[in-house]
Amino acid sequence: MKAKQYQEFEIVPQDEHTHLRVRGSTVQDLFRNTLAGMAAFLSPDAATSPTQGRKITQEIMVRAVDISSLLVEFISRVLAEQEARGAVFTQSAFRTFGDNFLDADITGIRVEEPAAEIRAVSYADVDIKKNPDTGMFETTLVFET
């Protein structure tokens, strides 16, 4: 399968894994773009589908030991909420956000079944860094698919 590139993220399928390379002008943008990238992988039409009667919002709170772990925990929690609620979440609004915690409202749409599946998110390649050349925060997540 060929890599799909968007402005904020790139989806790169590789055997049983899919790499999601993400960037954002702030760490919060990086988290938002990661959520958007995951949604684009799971259900490419979710962000552009009509939402009438299918819109769903869920409050989540996540804690972790550091910012990189927080991203993995955030995405893992969103995956659990998606499965429990039959939805694909595409957006997040952060009420509080720190290096090891966040409280957010995630918004998406109910779906019959996503086009793809993510079994787990790996901690292996997640290392949020600011790229000195672009000034953007960047990282890569590995989805076990």
Secondary structure as GFF3:
##gff-version 3
##sequence-region A 1 145
A	DSSP	beta_strand	4	5	.	.	.	ID=ss1
A	DSSP	beta_strand	9	14	.	.	.	ID=ss2
A	DSSP	beta_strand	17	24	.	.	.	ID=ss3
A	DSSP	alpha_helix	27	42	.	.	.	ID=ss4
A	DSSP	beta_strand	55	63	.	.	.	ID=ss5
A	DSSP	alpha_helix	67	85	.	.	.	ID=ss6
A	DSSP	beta_strand	87	97	.	.	.	ID=ss7
A	DSSP	beta_strand	101	110	.	.	.	ID=ss8
A	DSSP	beta_strand	120	122	.	.	.	ID=ss9
A	DSSP	beta_strand	129	130	.	.	.	ID=ss10
A	DSSP	beta_strand	137	144	.	.	.	ID=ss11
###
